Amino acid sequence: MLYGIGEYCRVGRMDGAVKIKVEMSSGFDLNLFIFNSLIHGYCKIGQVSGQS
């Protein structure tokens, strides 16, 4: 599962990455790798907000 999130984020498929994260959140502790992968994926596709 962790590999799947990283790969989805690497290619900019955030819909798939978020779907896996939601599925994992019911049975696994979400960790730094998951959140870093999601942040990187959103940056890659240019969906970053809150910049100062």
WOHUBEL-V643687 format. One record per residue. RES is the residue in one letter. PHI is phi in whole degrees, 0 to 359 (999 if undefined). PSI is psi in degrees with one decimal (999 if undefined). D_FIRST is the distance of its C-alpha to the first C-alpha in whole Angstrom. Layout:
# WOHUBEL-V643687
RES_PHI_PSI_D_FIRST + RES_PHI_PSI_D_FIRST
This chain:
# WOHUBEL-V643687
M_999_-44.2_0 + L_298_-38.7_4 + Y_298_-38.1_5 + G_298_-43.3_5 + I_298_-47.2_7 + G_300_-41.5_9 + E_291_-42.3_10 + Y_301_-45.0_11 + C_294_-39.3_13 + R_300_-36.0_14 + V_262_6.4_16 + G_81_17.3_17 + R_265_73.9_15 + M_291_-26.3_15 + D_300_-44.0_15 + G_292_-39.5_11 + A_295_-43.5_10 + V_292_-37.2_12 + K_299_-44.2_11 + I_295_-41.5_7 + K_301_-43.2_9 + V_296_-43.6_12 + E_297_-39.3_10 + M_288_-30.5_8 + S_295_-18.9_12 + S_277_-16.7_13 + G_227_-7.9_12 + F_230_154.6_10 + D_280_125.5_12 + L_285_138.0_11 + N_237_-178.1_13 + L_300_-36.9_14 + F_300_-44.2_12 + I_296_-48.6_10 + F_293_-38.4_14 + N_297_-40.9_15 + S_297_-43.9_13 + L_296_-43.7_14 + I_299_-45.7_17 + H_299_-43.2_17 + G_298_-44.6_16 + Y_294_-36.8_19 + C_296_-40.9_21 + K_300_-37.9_21 + I_266_3.3_22 + G_81_20.2_24 + Q_257_70.7_24 + V_239_130.7_25 + S_231_171.0_27 + G_80_23.2_29 + Q_285_142.5_31 + S_235_999_34
